[in-house]
Amino acid sequence: MNIKILRNICIYQALMGCLFAENELILENIFTQDKEIKESTNWQSEDIKNYAGSRSIISNQQLSKTGKNTLDAALQSTPSVQIRDYSGIGILPKLQFRGFGGAGNGHSNTGMILLDGFNVYGAPYSNIELALFPATFQMIDHIDIIRGGMSVQYGPNTFSGVLNFISKEIPKEWENQITQRITFWEKDTQNTTNVRNNMLYDTYLRSGGMINNSFGIQMQANIIGGESFRENSKSNVKNFTLDTLYKINENHKIKGFLQYYDYLANDAGSLSITAYNTNRFANLRPYNLASGSAKRLGLSYLAYFGNNERFNGSFETKYYLHDVTRDFRIDDLYNSVDFSKKPTKITDNIRNFLVNNLEVKTNLFNKINSILTQNILIGMRYLREDISSFSYTTALATQTITKNPTSLYHNNFLAFYIGDEIKLWDKLSINPGLRYEFLDYTQTDTIKHRYANKFNPAISITYTPINSVILYTNYQKSFLPPQMGDITGTNFDSITTFQNMELGSRYLWKNYLSVGLNYFAIFADDYRIGKFSTDSGISALSQGVEFEIFAQILKDLNLHFAYAFNDAKVSNHTINNGVDIYHKFLPYVSPHHFSFDITYKIPNIGTLGASGFYYTKSYTDILNTIDEDSNGKAGMLPAYFVFNMQFSKTLWKYQKQKIDASFSINNLFNEKYYFRGIGTSPIGRQPAAGRSVSFCISYLF
């Protein structure tokens, strides 16, 4: 059947009221100490089990007990999430959600990515890429992933999902923690010389708690330094946060945070086929470097009112500010794998982002009678971006510096949204919503003004025929707003739009078992990013099936298994390099993805954990070239399976003090695989990490 006909049939059925699922109320109170977030700490949480769509939780136990040592590794246990982990330390994740995000410049450009509910993109509307990622593994308590998107509350770029990293919350009683992790990287077994002894040090400090019934404070520091798995891959990360909580009374509270994040890492980049086969961990690009810093501030006032069974609600005001600077330094041969040549100059590509965000929203609950209840969400957001972009080039022979022109942007965005959840007999829930976005772009150095507006409708319906079964489906519309290059370019009026649908069910057996199965389809029009781009853009359909099981059949045994099938193809006839690419697979998308986590607490001994993920082969260009060419510009990426193991044990415990230790092996079987087209190395092979061993000891007091 023709793809456009199929799409129209699906949309018609959706608008006629077939089962849909969008619940923009789930992440209503996003701060880590809020009741809603506390409850969403694992798959057994009520709002996870009852969510009207596909939603996964990566719990603290999965993060800390199953052999994962980066956020990159943790995310690969989630269906339809694919990571090209080229750094080994999680500094710049390359994320793909449900078939989208792999074709740009290598930086993540899909999905709404949040840290404690706040957007982490440098410019959330006009520069959607993770050029800096202000989160570190040891500071994160758990990860909440909503793959179905939440376009009404969160706006653009939600078509493939919303991913929220939740930090460790302020404890009820004062406590302190000191943790030290050391990772040893294995050298390339094909390289018999230059024996490597790379070590990475990860230090974590935390101190905080509730001083009295009203006021709490917490300070955290995470410092990472040493070498990654590549040769000459010096890395340094500093992450400092201060969280505060003031409970005025039981119905009013104020929360805030301050964060300073800084990183610097040598970017070893890609290798030629010959260089990869000789020593896949070599660094033949000594000038490439990535660095950046972020200063972040958030403040929230939350009030509850109408505290009774028939009517109640909440009012929240949130302000957020970040000042982010990033620099990618590359040599003039970054687009080559001919290492017989020597670079003659290096270029620093610098951008600064100053973002101010104010959001106000009200949630109203009304129990009309014993049959009917209504929950209304009304909100408004204003966001301003001030961006400067420039570069300077240094001639290596003479050290002469040439500064290139600076581009300045001042952009304003205003959004209004409303959602209305109507529930009948506690069995049937209908949840329509609508969001309006007004986009105002200004490039001040060229005095260019551009305006646009977008309506994003959404609707959900869930039905619970019996207590253990939930049926859901959803429809939402989202979009990718114009990016910085579109303001003065010709593509501004061709905004990429997405229509996302889900249909699924979840079976629950008390707190012992959760089985979820769903189908999704994402229709994209005017998609223009990177290797998808043509003069007219393309249409694409990404559809698939996701299956996920969480189980705790035995008290000390926890299991998680996930599978995803993803079929992402061009859905219109369009020409790329003289070839009609209709029905070609989108680059970097593995059709099949398996993952698992398991922990077993051995009485009086310790906890044994394991995790793993498997991805099938994927294409790396829109022409779907199978055989790798000589310069590594195109050709299929290999399938790979990565297996991790960990043993954890409490060495000593006295009252509220304890010492925990763990030993883990990542990529136990030393799987050899590589990626392509990442960041400043668009061609060639970019190796993934080999086997590593980590030791960790933590003192809590």
KEMIPA-108327 format. One record per residue (C-alpha): x, y, z; residue in three letters. Coordinates in steps of 0.5 Angstrom, whole numbers, plus 500, padded with zeros to 3 digits. Example, Ala and Ser with C-alpha at 12.3 -4.5 7.8 and 13.67 -1.06 7.14 Angstrom:
2
525491516ALA/527498514SER/
***
This chain:
701
500500500MET/502507498ASN/506510504ILE/502517504LYS/495513503ILE/497509509LEU/499515513ARG/492519511ASN/488513514ILE/492513520CYS/491520521ILE/483520520TYR/482514524GLN/486518530ALA/482524529LEU/476520529MET/477517536GLY/481511536CYS/485510542LEU/491515543PHE/496516548ALA/499523550GLU/499525558ASN/502531558GLU/501531566LEU/506526568ILE/512530568LEU/508536571GLU/512537577ASN/519535575ILE/524537580PHE/527531584THR/524532591GLN/517533588ASP/512527590LYS/511525583GLU/518524581ILE/520520588LYS/514515586GLU/517514579SER/524511581THR/523504578ASN/518500574TRP/513499580GLN/512506581SER/504507580GLU/505513574ASP/510509570ILE/505503570LYS/499507569ASN/502511564TYR/498512557ALA/504510552GLY/511507552SER/515509558ARG/521506561SER/525507567ILE/532506568ILE/532505576SER/538507581ASN/539499581GLN/540498574GLN/545504574LEU/549502580SER/549494580LYS/549492573THR/556493570GLY/554500567LYS/559506568ASN/557511563THR/550514562LEU/551512554ASP/551505557ALA/545505561ALA/541508555LEU/542502551GLN/538498555SER/532502553THR/528500547PRO/529504540SER/534508543VAL/541507540GLN/548510542ILE/554511538ARG/559511544ASP/565514541TYR/568517548SER/567512553GLY/566517558ILE/559519556GLY/561527555ILE/558528548LEU/552522547PRO/550521540LYS/543519541LEU/538516536GLN/531515538PHE/526511534ARG/530512527GLY/532519528PHE/538523530GLY/543519526GLY/544523520ALA/546530522GLY/553532524ASN/554527529GLY/551531535HIS/545529538SER/539533534ASN/533529536THR/528528542GLY/527532548MET/533531553ILE/532534560LEU/536534566LEU/531535572ASP/526537568GLY/530543564PHE/532543557ASN/540541556VAL/541543549TYR/545550548GLY/539553544ALA/533549545PRO/530552539TYR/535554534SER/541550536ASN/538543537ILE/545539538GLU/548536545LEU/555540544ALA/555540551LEU/552535556PHE/552537563PRO/550531567ALA/555526570THR/554518571PHE/555518579GLN/550524580MET/544521576ILE/539517581ASP/535514575HIS/533516568ILE/525517565ASP/524515558ILE/518517555ILE/518515548ARG/512517545GLY/513524546GLY/510530550MET/509535545SER/503539548VAL/507541555GLN/514541552TYR/513543545GLY/518542539PRO/523536538ASN/519531542THR/517527536PHE/521521538SER/521522546GLY/522525552VAL/529523556LEU/529526563ASN/535525567PHE/534525575ILE/539527580SER/540525587LYS/535528591GLU/536532598ILE/536526603PRO/531527609LYS/537526614GLU/544529613TRP/549524610GLU/555525606ASN/558520601GLN/565519598ILE/566515592THR/572513588GLN/572509581ARG/578507577ILE/577504570THR/583501567PHE/582500559TRP/585494555GLU/590496549LYS/588493542ASP/590486542THR/593487535GLN/598492537ASN/604488540THR/608495542THR/606501545ASN/603497551VAL/598502554ARG/596503561ASN/590508561ASN/587510567MET/581514568LEU/579517575TYR/572518577ASP/571522584THR/564523587TYR/563527593LEU/556529596ARG/554532603SER/547535604GLY/540533608GLY/534537611MET/537541616ILE/530542619ASN/523541617ASN/523547613SER/530547609PHE/534543606GLY/541543602ILE/545539598GLN/552540595MET/555535590GLN/562534586ALA/564530581ASN/571530578ILE/573526572ILE/580526570GLY/585521566GLY/585517560GLU/579514556SER/580508551PHE/584511546ARG/591513546GLU/593520548ASN/586521550SER/586526556LYS/580528559SER/577532564ASN/570533567VAL/568538573LYS/561538575ASN/559542581PHE/551543584THR/548546589LEU/541544591ASP/536547596THR/529546598LEU/525551603TYR/518548605LYS/514555607ILE/508550609ASN/505544607GLU/502547601ASN/508552599HIS/515551597LYS/521554593ILE/526550590LYS/533552587GLY/539549584PHE/546552582LEU/551548577GLN/557549574TYR/560544569TYR/566544565ASP/570539560TYR/576538556LEU/577532552ALA/582530546ASN/578528540ASP/582522537ALA/577522531GLY/576517526SER/581512523LEU/582509516SER/581502515ILE/588500515THR/590505521ALA/584501524TYR/586494523ASN/593496525THR/591499532ASN/584501533ARG/585505539PHE/591510536ALA/590517536ASN/592520529LEU/589527530ARG/593530535PRO/590537534TYR/582535535ASN/579538542LEU/573539545ALA/571543551SER/566547554GLY/563550560SER/556551563ALA/553555568LYS/546553570ARG/541556575LEU/533554576GLY/528557581LEU/521554582SER/515556587TYR/510551587LEU/503552591ALA/497547592TYR/490549593PHE/483546594GLY/486541599ASN/479536598ASN/477530595GLU/472534590ARG/477540588PHE/484541588ASN/490543584GLY/497546584SER/500553581PHE/508553579GLU/512558577THR/519556574LYS/525560572TYR/531557568TYR/538560566LEU/544557563HIS/550560560ASP/554555555VAL/560556551THR/563550547ARG/569550542ASP/570544537PHE/578545535ARG/579541528ILE/585541523ASP/584542516ASP/584535514LEU/579533519TYR/575530512ASN/580526510SER/583519512VAL/590520509ASP/595521514PHE/601521510SER/599529509LYS/600533515LYS/595539517PRO/597546516THR/592550520LYS/587548526ILE/580552527THR/577553533ASP/569553532ASN/566557538ILE/559558540ARG/556562546ASN/549561548PHE/545565554LEU/538562555VAL/533565559ASN/526561560ASN/520563565LEU/514558565GLU/508558569VAL/502553569LYS/496551573THR/493544574ASN/486543576LEU/483537578PHE/475537579ASN/471530581LYS/464532578ILE/461526580ASN/462518582SER/463517575ILE/467523572LEU/473527574THR/477532570GLN/484534570ASN/486541566ILE/493543565LEU/494550563ILE/501553562GLY/505559558MET/512559557ARG/517565554TYR/524563552LEU/529568550ARG/536565546GLU/542570545ASP/547567541ILE/554568538SER/558564534SER/565565531PHE/571561529SER/579563529TYR/584559525THR/591558527THR/597557522ALA/601552525LEU/607554521ALA/607561524THR/602561529GLN/598567526THR/591567528ILE/585569523THR/579571526LYS/573570522ASN/566574522PRO/562573528THR/554572528SER/549574533LEU/542572534TYR/537574539HIS/531570539ASN/524570542ASN/519564543PHE/512564546LEU/508558547ALA/501557550PHE/498550552TYR/492546555ILE/491539556GLY/484536559ASP/484529562GLU/477526562ILE/476520566LYS/470515566LEU/469510571TRP/476510573ASP/477506566LYS/476510560LEU/481516560SER/481521554ILE/486527554ASN/486532548PRO/491537548GLY/493543544LEU/500547544ARG/501554540TYR/508556539GLU/510563536PHE/517563534LEU/521570533ASP/528570530TYR/533575529THR/540575526GLN/543582529THR/549582525ASP/546582518THR/539585521ILE/535579518LYS/528577522HIS/524571521ARG/517569524TYR/513563524ALA/508559528ASN/506552530LYS/500549532PHE/501542536ASN/495538537PRO/495531541ALA/490526544ILE/490520548SER/485515550ILE/487509555THR/482504557TYR/483499563THR/478493562PRO/481489568ILE/486492573ASN/492488570SER/491490563VAL/492497560ILE/490499553LEU/493505550TYR/494509544THR/496516542ASN/497521536TYR/501528537GLN/504533532LYS/511536533SER/516539529PHE/523541529LEU/524549529PRO/528553524PRO/536552526GLN/541558526MET/543557519GLY/536557516ASP/535564519ILE/539567513THR/538561508GLY/532559504THR/529553508ASN/526557514PHE/519556511ASP/520549510SER/519547518ILE/520539519THR/514536522THR/512530525PHE/506526526GLN/507521532ASN/502515533MET/502509538GLU/498503540LEU/500498545GLY/498495552SER/501493558ARG/500487563TYR/501488570LEU/501483576TRP/502486582LYS/509489583ASN/512482580TYR/511483573LEU/510488568SER/510486560VAL/509492555GLY/508491547LEU/507497543ASN/507499535TYR/509506533PHE/509510527ALA/513517526ILE/511521519PHE/516526518ALA/516531512ASP/521536510ASP/526533514TYR/533536512ARG/538534517ILE/545532514GLY/545526510LYS/538526509PHE/538533506SER/536534499THR/534541495ASP/527539497SER/527535503GLY/525528504ILE/519525507SER/520519512ALA/516514516LEU/519510522SER/515505524GLN/516499529GLY/515494535VAL/517495542GLU/517489547PHE/519490554GLU/519486561ILE/520488568PHE/520482573ALA/521481580GLN/519474581ILE/523472587LEU/525478592LYS/532478591ASP/532477583LEU/530483578ASN/530482571LEU/529486565HIS/529485558PHE/527489552ALA/527488544TYR/525493539ALA/524493531PHE/525499527ASN/523500520ASP/526507518ALA/525509511LYS/524514506VAL/517515504SER/517519498ASN/520519491HIS/526524491THR/533525488ILE/539525492ASN/546525488ASN/542523481GLY/539517485VAL/531516487ASP/532514494ILE/525512495TYR/524506500HIS/532507502LYS/533506509PHE/535512514LEU/542512516PRO/545509522TYR/539505524VAL/539498526SER/533494525PRO/533490531HIS/535491538HIS/536487544PHE/538489551SER/537486558PHE/539487565ASP/539482571ILE/541483579THR/541477584TYR/543479591LYS/546473594ILE/545472601PRO/551474606ASN/555475600ILE/553480595GLY/550482589THR/551479582LEU/549484576GLY/550483569ALA/547487563SER/548487555GLY/545490549PHE/545488541TYR/544492535TYR/544489528THR/548492522LYS/546499519SER/547503513TYR/551510514THR/549513507ASP/542515504ILE/544511498LEU/545504503ASN/552503500THR/553496503ILE/561495501ASP/565500505GLU/569504500ASP/577506501SER/576512505ASN/571510510GLY/566515507LYS/560509506ALA/559502508GLY/555498513MET/557498520LEU/558491523PRO/553488528ALA/555488535TYR/554485542PHE/556488549VAL/556484555PHE/558487562ASN/558484569MET/559487576GLN/560484583PHE/558489589SER/558488596LYS/557492603THR/564491606LEU/562494613TRP/556497616LYS/555500623TYR/548504624GLN/548509618LYS/555508616GLN/557503611LYS/562502606ILE/560499599ASP/565496594ALA/564494587SER/568490581PHE/566491574SER/568489567ILE/565492561ASN/565489554ASN/567483557LEU/568479551PHE/572485548ASN/567486542GLU/570490536LYS/566495533TYR/566502530TYR/562508528PHE/562513522ARG/560520521GLY/561523528ILE/562530530GLY/569533527THR/570526524SER/565525518PRO/568519515ILE/573513517GLY/572509522ARG/571511529GLN/572505534PRO/568504540ALA/571502547ALA/574495548GLY/574491555ARG/575495561SER/575494568VAL/573498574SER/574498581PHE/569503586CYS/569504593ILE/564508597SER/563511604TYR/557513606LEU/556517613PHE/
***
